[in-house]
Each structure stands twice: as structure tokens, then as C-alpha cells.
Amino acid sequence: MRTDLFDFDLPDDRIALQPVSPRDAARLLVVRAARRVFDRTWARKEGIAEHPTSGV
């Protein structure tokens, strides 16, 4: 795995210092293999995980 692919600038003002309330209002950034990007809240996380198709 190339760890340099995870290098990016993240401004300090975009880092949460306190947990959100209610906790299930936390936001997730979802990136699909087809380069589709969208966001969801933790409360709406169902259906985000892609299932492997290799059958292994």
C-alpha cells in the first residue's frame, strides 16, 4: 500500500476538537472506486459499505 496516497492538507479549522451532539450526527466522507464522493451522517450509514465481489 502506498501511504503517500494518504498525504493531504487539512486546515486546522476542519478538525473537530469536541464530539458532535448527538453522536449519530457525525459526518462521514464516502469515496467510491469510481471516484464518486458524497457525505452522509453516521445515522444514515446503512448501505455505505461495499461488499467484496471476489467470493473469497
C-alpha distance matrix in Angstrom:
0.0 3.8 6.1 8.9 8.8 10.2 13.0 16.3 19.9 21.4 25.2 26.7 29.1 26.3 25.3 27.4 29.5 31.3 30.4 31.9 35.0 35.1 31.6 31.0 31.4 28.0 26.0 22.6 20.7 19.5 17.3 17.6 15.7 18.9 18.4 21.2 21.2 23.8 24.8 26.5 28.1 27.2 30.6 29.5 26.1 27.3 25.7 22.6 20.2 19.4 20.2 18.3 20.4 19.3 22.0 20.0
3.8 0.0 3.8 5.4 5.9 8.0 10.1 13.5 17.2 19.2 22.9 24.7 27.2 24.7 23.9 26.5 28.6 30.8 30.3 31.7 35.0 35.4 32.1 31.6 31.6 28.1 25.9 22.7 20.4 19.6 17.2 18.0 16.2 18.9 17.8 20.8 20.7 23.5 24.5 26.7 28.4 27.9 31.4 30.4 27.2 28.8 27.3 23.8 22.0 21.3 22.7 21.0 23.0 22.2 25.2 23.5
6.1 3.8 0.0 3.8 5.3 5.6 7.4 11.0 14.5 16.2 19.8 21.3 24.0 21.7 20.7 23.2 25.2 27.5 27.2 28.9 32.3 32.9 29.6 29.4 29.4 25.7 23.8 20.9 18.9 18.7 16.9 18.4 17.3 20.2 18.5 21.1 20.3 22.7 23.2 25.3 26.6 26.1 29.8 29.1 26.1 28.0 27.0 23.4 21.8 21.8 23.4 22.3 24.8 24.3 27.0 25.2
8.9 5.4 3.8 0.0 3.8 5.2 5.3 8.9 12.3 14.7 18.3 20.3 23.0 20.9 20.4 23.4 25.5 28.1 28.2 29.7 33.2 34.0 30.9 30.8 30.3 26.6 24.4 21.7 19.3 19.4 17.2 18.9 17.9 20.1 18.0 20.8 20.0 22.6 23.4 25.9 27.5 27.5 31.2 30.3 27.6 29.8 28.6 24.9 23.8 23.7 25.7 24.7 26.9 26.7 29.6 28.1
8.8 5.9 5.3 3.8 0.0 3.8 5.6 8.2 12.0 14.1 17.8 20.1 22.3 19.8 19.7 22.6 25.1 27.4 27.1 28.2 31.6 32.2 29.2 28.7 28.1 24.5 22.0 19.1 16.3 16.1 13.6 15.2 14.2 16.4 14.2 17.0 16.3 19.2 20.3 22.9 24.8 25.0 28.6 27.4 24.7 26.8 25.4 21.7 20.8 20.5 22.8 22.0 24.1 24.2 27.3 26.2
10.2 8.0 5.6 5.2 3.8 0.0 3.8 6.4 9.9 11.3 15.1 17.0 19.3 16.7 16.2 19.0 21.4 23.7 23.5 24.7 28.2 28.9 25.9 25.7 25.1 21.5 19.2 16.5 14.2 14.6 13.0 15.3 15.2 17.6 15.1 17.2 15.8 18.0 18.4 20.8 22.3 22.3 26.0 25.3 22.7 25.1 24.2 20.4 19.7 20.1 22.5 22.2 24.8 25.2 27.9 26.8
13.0 10.1 7.4 5.3 5.6 3.8 0.0 3.8 7.1 9.4 12.9 15.1 17.7 15.7 15.5 18.7 20.9 23.7 24.1 25.4 29.1 30.1 27.3 27.5 26.5 22.8 20.7 18.4 16.1 17.2 15.7 18.3 18.2 20.2 17.3 19.4 17.7 19.8 20.2 22.8 24.2 24.5 28.2 27.7 25.4 28.0 27.3 23.5 23.1 23.7 26.3 26.0 28.5 28.9 31.7 30.5
16.3 13.5 11.0 8.9 8.2 6.4 3.8 0.0 3.8 6.4 9.8 12.5 14.8 12.8 13.4 16.9 19.3 22.2 22.7 23.7 27.4 28.6 26.1 26.3 24.8 21.3 18.9 17.1 14.7 16.2 15.0 18.0 18.5 20.0 16.6 18.3 16.2 18.1 18.3 21.2 22.6 23.5 27.1 26.5 24.6 27.6 27.0 23.2 23.4 24.2 27.2 27.4 29.9 30.7 33.5 32.6
19.9 17.2 14.5 12.3 12.0 9.9 7.1 3.8 0.0 3.8 6.4 9.4 11.7 10.4 11.5 15.2 17.4 20.6 21.6 22.6 26.3 27.8 25.7 26.2 24.4 21.0 18.8 17.8 15.6 17.9 17.2 20.5 21.5 22.6 19.1 20.2 17.7 19.0 18.9 21.7 22.8 23.9 27.4 27.2 25.8 29.0 28.8 25.0 25.7 26.8 29.9 30.4 33.0 34.1 36.7 36.0
21.4 19.2 16.2 14.7 14.1 11.3 9.4 6.4 3.8 0.0 3.8 6.4 8.4 6.8 7.7 11.5 13.8 16.9 18.0 18.9 22.6 24.3 22.3 23.0 21.1 17.8 15.9 15.4 13.8 16.7 16.9 20.5 22.0 23.3 19.7 20.2 17.2 17.8 16.9 19.4 20.0 21.2 24.6 24.7 23.6 27.0 27.2 23.6 24.5 26.1 29.3 30.3 33.1 34.4 36.8 36.1
25.2 22.9 19.8 18.3 17.8 15.1 12.9 9.8 6.4 3.8 0.0 3.8 5.4 5.5 7.3 10.9 12.8 16.1 17.8 18.6 22.2 24.2 22.7 23.7 21.4 18.4 16.9 17.2 16.1 19.3 19.8 23.5 25.3 26.3 22.6 22.8 19.5 19.7 18.5 20.8 21.1 22.5 25.8 26.1 25.4 29.0 29.6 26.1 27.3 29.2 32.5 33.7 36.5 37.9 40.3 39.6
26.7 24.7 21.3 20.3 20.1 17.0 15.1 12.5 9.4 6.4 3.8 0.0 3.8 5.4 5.6 8.7 9.7 13.3 15.5 16.8 20.4 22.6 21.2 22.8 20.7 17.8 17.0 17.8 17.5 20.9 21.9 25.7 27.7 29.0 25.5 25.4 22.0 21.7 19.9 21.7 21.3 22.4 25.5 26.5 25.8 29.5 30.5 27.2 28.3 30.5 33.7 35.0 38.1 39.5 41.6 40.8
29.1 27.2 24.0 23.0 22.3 19.3 17.7 14.8 11.7 8.4 5.4 3.8 0.0 3.8 5.6 7.8 9.3 12.2 14.3 14.8 18.2 20.5 19.7 21.2 18.6 16.2 15.5 16.9 16.9 20.5 22.0 25.7 28.1 29.1 25.6 25.0 21.4 20.6 18.5 20.1 19.6 21.1 23.9 24.9 24.8 28.5 29.7 26.6 28.2 30.6 33.9 35.6 38.6 40.3 42.3 41.8
26.3 24.7 21.7 20.9 19.8 16.7 15.7 12.8 10.4 6.8 5.5 5.4 3.8 0.0 3.8 6.4 9.3 11.8 13.0 13.2 16.8 18.7 17.5 18.5 16.0 13.3 12.1 13.2 13.0 16.7 18.2 22.0 24.5 25.6 22.1 21.4 17.8 17.0 14.9 16.6 16.3 17.8 20.8 21.5 21.2 24.9 26.0 22.8 24.4 26.8 30.2 31.9 34.8 36.6 38.6 38.2
25.3 23.9 20.7 20.4 19.7 16.2 15.5 13.4 11.5 7.7 7.3 5.6 5.6 3.8 0.0 3.8 6.3 9.2 10.6 11.8 15.6 17.6 15.8 17.4 15.6 12.4 12.1 13.1 13.6 17.2 18.9 22.7 25.1 26.7 23.5 22.9 19.3 18.5 16.1 17.2 16.3 17.0 20.2 21.4 20.8 24.5 25.8 22.6 23.8 26.4 29.5 31.2 34.4 36.0 37.8 37.0
27.4 26.5 23.2 23.4 22.6 19.0 18.7 16.9 15.2 11.5 10.9 8.7 7.8 6.4 3.8 0.0 3.8 5.6 6.9 8.3 12.0 14.1 12.6 14.6 12.9 10.1 10.9 12.7 14.2 17.8 20.2 23.9 26.6 28.3 25.3 24.3 20.6 19.1 16.2 16.4 14.8 15.2 18.1 19.8 19.5 23.3 25.1 22.3 23.6 26.6 29.6 31.6 34.9 36.7 38.1 37.4
29.5 28.6 25.2 25.5 25.1 21.4 20.9 19.3 17.4 13.8 12.8 9.7 9.3 9.3 6.3 3.8 0.0 3.8 6.9 9.3 12.5 15.0 13.7 16.4 15.2 12.7 14.2 16.1 17.8 21.4 23.7 27.4 30.0 31.8 28.9 28.0 24.4 22.9 19.9 19.8 17.8 17.8 20.5 22.7 22.3 26.1 28.1 25.4 26.6 29.7 32.5 34.4 37.8 39.4 40.7 39.8
31.3 30.8 27.5 28.1 27.4 23.7 23.7 22.2 20.6 16.9 16.1 13.3 12.2 11.8 9.2 5.6 3.8 0.0 3.8 6.4 9.1 11.7 10.7 13.8 12.9 11.1 13.4 15.8 18.3 21.7 24.5 28.0 30.9 32.7 30.0 28.8 25.1 23.1 19.7 19.0 16.4 16.1 18.3 20.9 20.9 24.6 27.0 24.8 26.0 29.4 32.1 34.3 37.8 39.5 40.5 39.7
30.4 30.3 27.2 28.2 27.1 23.5 24.1 22.7 21.6 18.0 17.8 15.5 14.3 13.0 10.6 6.9 6.9 3.8 0.0 3.8 6.5 8.5 6.9 10.2 9.7 8.0 10.9 13.4 16.4 19.5 22.7 25.9 28.9 30.8 28.5 27.0 23.4 21.2 17.6 16.3 13.4 12.6 14.7 17.5 17.6 21.1 23.7 21.7 23.0 26.5 29.1 31.5 35.0 36.9 37.7 37.1
31.9 31.7 28.9 29.7 28.2 24.7 25.4 23.7 22.6 18.9 18.6 16.8 14.8 13.2 11.8 8.3 9.3 6.4 3.8 0.0 3.8 5.9 5.5 8.1 6.6 6.1 9.2 12.4 15.5 18.6 22.0 25.2 28.5 30.0 27.7 25.7 22.2 19.5 15.8 14.2 11.1 11.0 12.5 15.3 16.0 19.5 22.3 20.6 22.5 26.0 28.7 31.4 34.8 37.0 37.8 37.5
35.0 35.0 32.3 33.2 31.6 28.2 29.1 27.4 26.3 22.6 22.2 20.4 18.2 16.8 15.6 12.0 12.5 9.1 6.5 3.8 0.0 2.9 4.9 7.6 6.7 8.0 11.5 14.8 18.2 21.0 24.6 27.4 30.9 32.3 30.3 28.0 24.6 21.6 17.8 15.6 12.1 11.8 12.1 15.4 16.7 19.8 23.0 21.8 23.9 27.5 30.0 33.0 36.3 38.7 39.1 39.0
35.1 35.4 32.9 34.0 32.2 28.9 30.1 28.6 27.8 24.3 24.2 22.6 20.5 18.7 17.6 14.1 15.0 11.7 8.5 5.9 2.9 0.0 3.8 5.6 5.6 7.9 11.4 14.5 18.1 20.5 24.2 26.8 30.3 31.7 29.9 27.5 24.3 21.1 17.3 14.6 10.9 10.2 9.9 13.4 14.9 17.8 21.1 20.4 22.4 26.1 28.5 31.6 34.8 37.3 37.6 37.6
31.6 32.1 29.6 30.9 29.2 25.9 27.3 26.1 25.7 22.3 22.7 21.2 19.7 17.5 15.8 12.6 13.7 10.7 6.9 5.5 4.9 3.8 0.0 3.8 5.3 5.8 9.6 12.1 15.8 18.1 21.7 24.3 27.7 29.4 27.7 25.6 22.4 19.6 15.9 13.2 9.6 8.0 8.7 12.2 12.8 15.8 19.1 18.0 19.6 23.3 25.6 28.6 31.9 34.2 34.5 34.4
31.0 31.6 29.4 30.8 28.7 25.7 27.5 26.3 26.2 23.0 23.7 22.8 21.2 18.5 17.4 14.6 16.4 13.8 10.2 8.1 7.6 5.6 3.8 0.0 3.8 5.3 8.3 10.4 14.2 15.9 19.7 21.9 25.4 27.0 25.6 23.2 20.2 17.2 13.6 10.4 6.8 4.9 4.9 8.5 9.4 12.3 15.6 14.9 16.9 20.6 22.9 26.1 29.2 31.8 32.1 32.2
31.4 31.6 29.4 30.3 28.1 25.1 26.5 24.8 24.4 21.1 21.4 20.7 18.6 16.0 15.6 12.9 15.2 12.9 9.7 6.6 6.7 5.6 5.3 3.8 0.0 3.8 6.3 9.5 12.9 15.2 18.9 21.5 25.1 26.3 24.5 22.0 18.7 15.5 11.7 9.1 5.4 6.0 6.4 9.0 10.6 13.9 16.7 15.7 18.1 21.6 24.4 27.6 30.6 33.2 33.9 34.2
28.0 28.1 25.7 26.6 24.5 21.5 22.8 21.3 21.0 17.8 18.4 17.8 16.2 13.3 12.4 10.1 12.7 11.1 8.0 6.1 8.0 7.9 5.8 5.3 3.8 0.0 3.8 6.8 10.3 13.0 16.5 19.4 22.9 24.4 22.3 20.3 16.9 14.1 10.4 8.4 5.5 5.5 8.0 10.0 10.3 14.0 16.4 14.6 16.6 20.1 23.0 25.8 29.0 31.4 32.3 32.3
26.0 25.9 23.8 24.4 22.0 19.2 20.7 18.9 18.8 15.9 16.9 17.0 15.5 12.1 12.1 10.9 14.2 13.4 10.9 9.2 11.5 11.4 9.6 8.3 6.3 3.8 0.0 3.8 6.8 9.7 13.2 16.2 19.7 21.0 18.8 16.6 13.2 10.4 6.8 5.7 4.3 6.0 8.9 9.4 9.5 13.3 15.0 12.6 15.0 18.1 21.3 24.1 27.0 29.6 30.8 31.0
22.6 22.7 20.9 21.7 19.1 16.5 18.4 17.1 17.8 15.4 17.2 17.8 16.9 13.2 13.1 12.7 16.1 15.8 13.4 12.4 14.8 14.5 12.1 10.4 9.5 6.8 3.8 0.0 3.8 6.2 9.8 12.7 16.1 17.7 15.7 13.8 10.6 8.5 5.5 5.3 5.8 6.6 10.0 9.5 8.3 11.8 12.8 9.8 11.9 14.7 18.1 20.6 23.6 26.0 27.4 27.6
20.7 20.4 18.9 19.3 16.3 14.2 16.1 14.7 15.6 13.8 16.1 17.5 16.9 13.0 13.6 14.2 17.8 18.3 16.4 15.5 18.2 18.1 15.8 14.2 12.9 10.3 6.8 3.8 0.0 3.8 6.6 10.0 13.3 14.6 12.2 10.6 7.2 6.0 4.5 6.7 8.8 10.2 13.3 12.0 10.6 13.6 13.6 10.2 12.1 14.1 17.8 19.9 22.6 24.9 26.8 27.1
19.5 19.6 18.7 19.4 16.1 14.6 17.2 16.2 17.9 16.7 19.3 20.9 20.5 16.7 17.2 17.8 21.4 21.7 19.5 18.6 21.0 20.5 18.1 15.9 15.2 13.0 9.7 6.2 3.8 0.0 3.8 6.5 10.0 11.5 9.8 8.1 5.6 5.3 5.7 7.5 10.4 11.3 14.0 11.9 9.9 12.1 11.1 7.5 9.2 10.7 14.4 16.5 19.0 21.5 23.4 24.0
17.3 17.2 16.9 17.2 13.6 13.0 15.7 15.0 17.2 16.9 19.8 21.9 22.0 18.2 18.9 20.2 23.7 24.5 22.7 22.0 24.6 24.2 21.7 19.7 18.9 16.5 13.2 9.8 6.6 3.8 0.0 3.8 6.7 8.2 6.3 5.8 4.5 6.7 8.7 11.1 14.1 15.0 17.7 15.4 13.3 14.9 13.1 9.6 10.5 10.7 14.3 15.6 17.7 20.0 22.5 23.0
17.6 18.0 18.4 18.9 15.2 15.3 18.3 18.0 20.5 20.5 23.5 25.7 25.7 22.0 22.7 23.9 27.4 28.0 25.9 25.2 27.4 26.8 24.3 21.9 21.5 19.4 16.2 12.7 10.0 6.5 3.8 0.0 3.8 5.3 5.3 5.1 6.3 8.7 11.2 13.1 16.3 17.1 19.3 16.5 14.2 14.9 12.3 9.4 9.8 8.7 12.0 13.1 14.7 17.1 19.7 20.7
15.7 16.2 17.3 17.9 14.2 15.2 18.2 18.5 21.5 22.0 25.3 27.7 28.1 24.5 25.1 26.6 30.0 30.9 28.9 28.5 30.9 30.3 27.7 25.4 25.1 22.9 19.7 16.1 13.3 10.0 6.7 3.8 0.0 3.8 5.2 7.1 9.3 12.2 14.9 16.9 20.0 20.5 22.8 20.1 17.6 17.9 15.1 12.4 11.9 9.8 12.4 12.3 13.3 15.2 18.3 19.3
18.9 18.9 20.2 20.1 16.4 17.6 20.2 20.0 22.6 23.3 26.3 29.0 29.1 25.6 26.7 28.3 31.8 32.7 30.8 30.0 32.3 31.7 29.4 27.0 26.3 24.4 21.0 17.7 14.6 11.5 8.2 5.3 3.8 0.0 3.8 5.5 8.8 11.9 15.2 17.6 21.1 22.1 24.1 21.1 19.1 19.4 16.3 14.0 14.3 12.2 14.8 15.0 15.3 17.5 20.6 22.0
18.4 17.8 18.5 18.0 14.2 15.1 17.3 16.6 19.1 19.7 22.6 25.5 25.6 22.1 23.5 25.3 28.9 30.0 28.5 27.7 30.3 29.9 27.7 25.6 24.5 22.3 18.8 15.7 12.2 9.8 6.3 5.3 5.2 3.8 0.0 3.8 6.2 9.9 13.2 16.1 19.5 20.9 23.2 20.4 18.7 19.7 17.1 14.3 15.0 13.8 16.9 17.4 18.3 20.4 23.5 24.5
21.2 20.8 21.1 20.8 17.0 17.2 19.4 18.3 20.2 20.2 22.8 25.4 25.0 21.4 22.9 24.3 28.0 28.8 27.0 25.7 28.0 27.5 25.6 23.2 22.0 20.3 16.6 13.8 10.6 8.1 5.8 5.1 7.1 5.5 3.8 0.0 3.8 6.8 10.4 13.2 16.8 18.6 20.5 17.5 16.2 17.2 14.8 12.3 13.8 13.1 16.5 17.8 18.8 21.4 24.2 25.5
21.2 20.7 20.3 20.0 16.3 15.8 17.7 16.2 17.7 17.2 19.5 22.0 21.4 17.8 19.3 20.6 24.4 25.1 23.4 22.2 24.6 24.3 22.4 20.2 18.7 16.9 13.2 10.6 7.2 5.6 4.5 6.3 9.3 8.8 6.2 3.8 0.0 3.8 7.1 10.3 13.9 15.8 18.1 15.5 14.4 16.1 14.4 11.5 13.5 13.8 17.5 19.1 20.8 23.4 25.9 26.9
23.8 23.5 22.7 22.6 19.2 18.0 19.8 18.1 19.0 17.8 19.7 21.7 20.6 17.0 18.5 19.1 22.9 23.1 21.2 19.5 21.6 21.1 19.6 17.2 15.5 14.1 10.4 8.5 6.0 5.3 6.7 8.7 12.2 11.9 9.9 6.8 3.8 0.0 3.8 6.9 10.6 13.0 14.9 12.3 11.8 13.9 12.9 10.3 13.1 14.2 18.0 20.2 22.1 25.0 27.1 28.2
24.8 24.5 23.2 23.4 20.3 18.4 20.2 18.3 18.9 16.9 18.5 19.9 18.5 14.9 16.1 16.2 19.9 19.7 17.6 15.8 17.8 17.3 15.9 13.6 11.7 10.4 6.8 5.5 4.5 5.7 8.7 11.2 14.9 15.2 13.2 10.4 7.1 3.8 0.0 3.8 7.0 9.7 11.8 9.8 9.7 12.5 12.6 10.0 13.1 15.1 18.8 21.4 23.7 26.5 28.3 29.1
26.5 26.7 25.3 25.9 22.9 20.8 22.8 21.2 21.7 19.4 20.8 21.7 20.1 16.6 17.2 16.4 19.8 19.0 16.3 14.2 15.6 14.6 13.2 10.4 9.1 8.4 5.7 5.3 6.7 7.5 11.1 13.1 16.9 17.6 16.1 13.2 10.3 6.9 3.8 0.0 3.8 6.5 8.1 6.1 6.7 9.7 10.7 8.8 12.1 14.8 18.2 21.2 23.7 26.7 27.9 28.8
28.1 28.4 26.6 27.5 24.8 22.3 24.2 22.6 22.8 20.0 21.1 21.3 19.6 16.3 16.3 14.8 17.8 16.4 13.4 11.1 12.1 10.9 9.6 6.8 5.4 5.5 4.3 5.8 8.8 10.4 14.1 16.3 20.0 21.1 19.5 16.8 13.9 10.6 7.0 3.8 0.0 3.8 5.3 5.3 6.5 10.0 12.1 10.7 13.7 16.9 19.9 23.1 25.9 28.7 29.6 30.2
27.2 27.9 26.1 27.5 25.0 22.3 24.5 23.5 23.9 21.2 22.5 22.4 21.1 17.8 17.0 15.2 17.8 16.1 12.6 11.0 11.8 10.2 8.0 4.9 6.0 5.5 6.0 6.6 10.2 11.3 15.0 17.1 20.5 22.1 20.9 18.6 15.8 13.0 9.7 6.5 3.8 0.0 3.8 5.3 5.1 8.6 11.4 10.2 12.3 15.9 18.5 21.7 24.7 27.4 27.9 28.3
30.6 31.4 29.8 31.2 28.6 26.0 28.2 27.1 27.4 24.6 25.8 25.5 23.9 20.8 20.2 18.1 20.5 18.3 14.7 12.5 12.1 9.9 8.7 4.9 6.4 8.0 8.9 10.0 13.3 14.0 17.7 19.3 22.8 24.1 23.2 20.5 18.1 14.9 11.8 8.1 5.3 3.8 0.0 3.8 5.7 8.1 11.4 11.4 13.9 17.4 19.7 23.2 26.0 28.9 29.1 29.7
29.5 30.4 29.1 30.3 27.4 25.3 27.7 26.5 27.2 24.7 26.1 26.5 24.9 21.5 21.4 19.8 22.7 20.9 17.5 15.3 15.4 13.4 12.2 8.5 9.0 10.0 9.4 9.5 12.0 11.9 15.4 16.5 20.1 21.1 20.4 17.5 15.5 12.3 9.8 6.1 5.3 5.3 3.8 0.0 3.8 5.7 8.4 8.6 11.7 14.8 17.4 20.9 23.4 26.5 27.0 28.0
26.1 27.2 26.1 27.6 24.7 22.7 25.4 24.6 25.8 23.6 25.4 25.8 24.8 21.2 20.8 19.5 22.3 20.9 17.6 16.0 16.7 14.9 12.8 9.4 10.6 10.3 9.5 8.3 10.6 9.9 13.3 14.2 17.6 19.1 18.7 16.2 14.4 11.8 9.7 6.7 6.5 5.1 5.7 3.8 0.0 3.8 6.3 5.7 8.2 11.6 14.2 17.6 20.3 23.3 23.7 24.5
27.3 28.8 28.0 29.8 26.8 25.1 28.0 27.6 29.0 27.0 29.0 29.5 28.5 24.9 24.5 23.3 26.1 24.6 21.1 19.5 19.8 17.8 15.8 12.3 13.9 14.0 13.3 11.8 13.6 12.1 14.9 14.9 17.9 19.4 19.7 17.2 16.1 13.9 12.5 9.7 10.0 8.6 8.1 5.7 3.8 0.0 3.8 5.6 7.6 10.5 12.3 16.0 18.4 21.6 21.6 22.8
25.7 27.3 27.0 28.6 25.4 24.2 27.3 27.0 28.8 27.2 29.6 30.5 29.7 26.0 25.8 25.1 28.1 27.0 23.7 22.3 23.0 21.1 19.1 15.6 16.7 16.4 15.0 12.8 13.6 11.1 13.1 12.3 15.1 16.3 17.1 14.8 14.4 12.9 12.6 10.7 12.1 11.4 11.4 8.4 6.3 3.8 0.0 3.8 5.7 7.6 9.6 13.3 15.3 18.7 19.1 20.6
22.6 23.8 23.4 24.9 21.7 20.4 23.5 23.2 25.0 23.6 26.1 27.2 26.6 22.8 22.6 22.3 25.4 24.8 21.7 20.6 21.8 20.4 18.0 14.9 15.7 14.6 12.6 9.8 10.2 7.5 9.6 9.4 12.4 14.0 14.3 12.3 11.5 10.3 10.0 8.8 10.7 10.2 11.4 8.6 5.7 5.6 3.8 0.0 3.8 6.3 9.4 12.7 15.2 18.3 19.2 20.3
20.2 22.0 21.8 23.8 20.8 19.7 23.1 23.4 25.7 24.5 27.3 28.3 28.2 24.4 23.8 23.6 26.6 26.0 23.0 22.5 23.9 22.4 19.6 16.9 18.1 16.6 15.0 11.9 12.1 9.2 10.5 9.8 11.9 14.3 15.0 13.8 13.5 13.1 13.1 12.1 13.7 12.3 13.9 11.7 8.2 7.6 5.7 3.8 0.0 3.8 6.4 9.5 12.4 15.2 16.0 16.7
19.4 21.3 21.8 23.7 20.5 20.1 23.7 24.2 26.8 26.1 29.2 30.5 30.6 26.8 26.4 26.6 29.7 29.4 26.5 26.0 27.5 26.1 23.3 20.6 21.6 20.1 18.1 14.7 14.1 10.7 10.7 8.7 9.8 12.2 13.8 13.1 13.8 14.2 15.1 14.8 16.9 15.9 17.4 14.8 11.6 10.5 7.6 6.3 3.8 0.0 3.8 6.5 9.0 12.0 13.2 14.4
20.2 22.7 23.4 25.7 22.8 22.5 26.3 27.2 29.9 29.3 32.5 33.7 33.9 30.2 29.5 29.6 32.5 32.1 29.1 28.7 30.0 28.5 25.6 22.9 24.4 23.0 21.3 18.1 17.8 14.4 14.3 12.0 12.4 14.8 16.9 16.5 17.5 18.0 18.8 18.2 19.9 18.5 19.7 17.4 14.2 12.3 9.6 9.4 6.4 3.8 0.0 3.8 6.4 9.3 9.8 11.2
18.3 21.0 22.3 24.7 22.0 22.2 26.0 27.4 30.4 30.3 33.7 35.0 35.6 31.9 31.2 31.6 34.4 34.3 31.5 31.4 33.0 31.6 28.6 26.1 27.6 25.8 24.1 20.6 19.9 16.5 15.6 13.1 12.3 15.0 17.4 17.8 19.1 20.2 21.4 21.2 23.1 21.7 23.2 20.9 17.6 16.0 13.3 12.7 9.5 6.5 3.8 0.0 3.8 5.7 7.0 8.1
20.4 23.0 24.8 26.9 24.1 24.8 28.5 29.9 33.0 33.1 36.5 38.1 38.6 34.8 34.4 34.9 37.8 37.8 35.0 34.8 36.3 34.8 31.9 29.2 30.6 29.0 27.0 23.6 22.6 19.0 17.7 14.7 13.3 15.3 18.3 18.8 20.8 22.1 23.7 23.7 25.9 24.7 26.0 23.4 20.3 18.4 15.3 15.2 12.4 9.0 6.4 3.8 0.0 3.8 5.5 8.1
19.3 22.2 24.3 26.7 24.2 25.2 28.9 30.7 34.1 34.4 37.9 39.5 40.3 36.6 36.0 36.7 39.4 39.5 36.9 37.0 38.7 37.3 34.2 31.8 33.2 31.4 29.6 26.0 24.9 21.5 20.0 17.1 15.2 17.5 20.4 21.4 23.4 25.0 26.5 26.7 28.7 27.4 28.9 26.5 23.3 21.6 18.7 18.3 15.2 12.0 9.3 5.7 3.8 0.0 3.8 5.4
22.0 25.2 27.0 29.6 27.3 27.9 31.7 33.5 36.7 36.8 40.3 41.6 42.3 38.6 37.8 38.1 40.7 40.5 37.7 37.8 39.1 37.6 34.5 32.1 33.9 32.3 30.8 27.4 26.8 23.4 22.5 19.7 18.3 20.6 23.5 24.2 25.9 27.1 28.3 27.9 29.6 27.9 29.1 27.0 23.7 21.6 19.1 19.2 16.0 13.2 9.8 7.0 5.5 3.8 0.0 3.8
20.0 23.5 25.2 28.1 26.2 26.8 30.5 32.6 36.0 36.1 39.6 40.8 41.8 38.2 37.0 37.4 39.8 39.7 37.1 37.5 39.0 37.6 34.4 32.2 34.2 32.3 31.0 27.6 27.1 24.0 23.0 20.7 19.3 22.0 24.5 25.5 26.9 28.2 29.1 28.8 30.2 28.3 29.7 28.0 24.5 22.8 20.6 20.3 16.7 14.4 11.2 8.1 8.1 5.4 3.8 0.0
